[in-house]
């Protein structure tokens, strides 16, 4: 009985700490979004430089994803939100690669596997210009394979979303092309 009670308490502590960490990460993301909006009100000049730590905001309506995107990639930033790890700015031709953790839940790219061909991915830059991409390919690749970042030139602008599969050591890759107006 005592062992069962101890195990039950340990499981309870684990669950509480898991949800606490999830909420903390969400609060940090919301804080960054609020900071971004406040900075836009007072000074767009500082945000338009290439040195801004924030690339913009990303929305995927189908999976209810709404996060800011860092303009650089490192392990600390990746714990907070989605990061750009490849490509130029949003207004330039080419392929932009974004990475996000997959915690097998609602956070970051945890629901990326629910996307289908034709779904929209919206990126919004710091000047509120929206770039709408349409998903055109979803597949798995080996973790060392970076060929998904090659610019196919099929679209003026391409977007590549990458996350871990967490089942077989592979990566989930979602490719999208800019929506033609």
C-alpha positions, 0 to 999 in steps of 0.5 A: 500500500505504501509503495502504491501511494508513493508511486501515485504521488510521484505520478501526480508530481510528474503530471503537475510539473509537465503541465506547469512547464507547458503553461510557462512556455505558452506564457513566454510565447504570449509575452514575446507576441505582446512585446512584438505588438508593443514595439510595433506601436512605438518604433518600427524603425528598430524592427525593420533591421535585419538584426531583429531577433523576431522574424514575424508571426506564424499561423496555421488555421487548420491546427490552431497554431499561432506562434511568433517565429525567431529570426535565428536558431539555437537550442534556447530559442527553440524551447520558446518558439519556432525558429528560422534556421535556413533562408533569407527574409520573408520578402525575398525569393527562395526557400525559408526553413523553419524548425519547431519542437514536436512534444506530441501535444498541442505545442509548437509543431506537435500537430504538424502531422495533421496537415494535408495538401492544400492547407494554408500556412500564414507568415506575417512579417514585422510590418504586418505584411502577410505571406500565405503559403499552400502546403504541397508536399508532406513526407518523412526524411532522415534526420541528416537529410537536408535536401528539403531545403533546396529551392525548387524554383517551382514557386517564387517563395517556398516554405519548409517546416521541419520537426521530429517524428518521435516514433522512428527517428525521422523528420516530418517535412512539410513543403509549401509554396507561396499562394499566387494572387 
